Amino acid sequence: MRSAAILAGGLGTRLGALTAQGPKALIPVAGKPFIAYQLEYLRKQRFNRVVLCVGHYGEQIKEYVGDGSRFGLDVLYSDEGDRLLGTGGALRKALPLLGDHFFVLYGDSYLPIDFLAVEACFLANKQLALMTVLKNDGLWDKSNVVFIEGQLLQYDKWCANEQMRHIDYGLSIFSAEVFAGVEPESRFDLADLFHDLALRGQLRGYEVFQRFYEIGSFAGLQDTINHFHSWGN
């Protein structure tokens, strides 16, 4: 079974009034809620199960997506409730619903790449986690990855250096083993986990070459709307 966790519990504060009464996942994009594009694409990539990690306005997401059957998926929910756990904590809480290894993506990103090729790389290299990276050179956001000759040597979300020319693309794979010993209600950021895994040589890098689309900012939202309008949804 191929499974993915979507981290969709964020507050969406950068979008102001657009998220004052609902979650980012349900923002209309070219005629339908953004999350519909994510779920439809996951089904095309042969996923069976999706675990939605929700928190802020999570009930609205549950009402729209339901059990996932209309998307051809089995959709389950892991709800943080009122105490937000951070991206890492939300994923740890969802762990019992996921398999031995699983994909992770963010609730505001659309990633038009071949997920199966990413999985094949992860399985072949037998490391604890894999991060997809895109050569960025400061174009889309601040570069945060040192990726040289196929090796992910450093990841740091906060302290950039001149060797960082790539960016975290927003799709990763984890072995459930990564979270062994971490308490279910722990609060932490995935960025810290990625940083530590990279230092220990346990984070594989996989370079992609297609740009990502996101709705976490007004500029990104407009780009994403334009993209789907140009493709006729």
Buried (B, 14 or more C-beta within 10 A) or exposed (E): EBBBBBBBBBEBEBBEEBBEEBBBBBBEBBEBBBBBBBBBBBBEBEBBBBBBBBBBBBEBBBEBBEEBEEBEBBBBBBBBEEEBBBBBBBBBBBBEBBEEBBBBBBBBBBBEBEBEEBBEBBEEEEBBBBBBBBBBEEEBEEBBBBBEEEEBBBBBBEEEEEEBBBBBBBBBBBBBEBBEEBEEEEBBBBBBBBBEBBEEEBBBBBBBEEBBBBBBEEEBBEBBBEBBEEEEE
